[in-house]
Amino acid sequence: MKKITIAIDGHSSCGKSTMAKDLAREVGYVYVDTGAMYRSVTLYALRHDLFHEDGSVKTNELEKEMANIHISFKFNAEAGRPDTYLNGECVEKEIRSLEVSNHVSPIAAVPFVRTAMVAQQQQMGKDKGVVMDGRDIGTTVFPDAELKVFVTASAEVRAQRRYDELKAKGMPADFDDILKNVQERDYIDSHREVSPLKQAPDAILLDNSEMTIAEQKEWLMQRFNEAAGL
């Protein structure tokens, strides 16, 4: 069976990662959470005081630190998914905090950060058989991916999902703060200069505002079977 590359792009908190993880597990592909990579750089920047008071990035200082930022993924058998490691430390929980969410878009807009992350992502997917989700996978990282999906949902639905996810993990959450964060990230992600969030011309649009996870899984599996020629 021929292996293909699957690119799942879309807005923040619309369930891309859940879909991508489930599909990868189902078909035996490698899953790469590119958002976790940018979140890890953000966590490093927060820990090393690399933001100005207004929330902008101290780019000169960050550029000098990039060589010290090593991101990897290790499969967590108990959770059935990969965990994200920053310089050997599992940071899966820390990178999902609202503080990181509030700072990740400016980090992801920095050109040298994107260049470094895209190079790593392309290396991870060079042998195909990979499911990758993010903002620019189908447009920049793998423009030749055999299956491209662009996922969206209303900002309110996405904020509610994020709120429920944080509460379930026992983390502090305020719906209005999360909604504001979702809307701000949408604007920054789609207006940044380098690799802005946009639907690739050959991507299939999926609005999952009213869909259950089971319905999404079934829809995505059908698209995979078509793209893989099954």
Protein Blocks (a to p, Z undefined) as FASTA:
>chain_A
ZZdddddeddehilmmmmmmmmmmmnopacddfklmmmmmmmmmmmnopacfkopacfkl
mmmmmmmpccdddddfknopacddeehiacklmmmpmklmmmmmmmmmpmklmmmmmmmm
mmmmmngoiacddjklmmmmmmmbfbdcdddddfklmmmmmmmmmmmnopacdfklmmmm
mmmmmmmmmmpmbhpadddfkbccddfklpcfklmmmmmmmmmmmmnoZZ
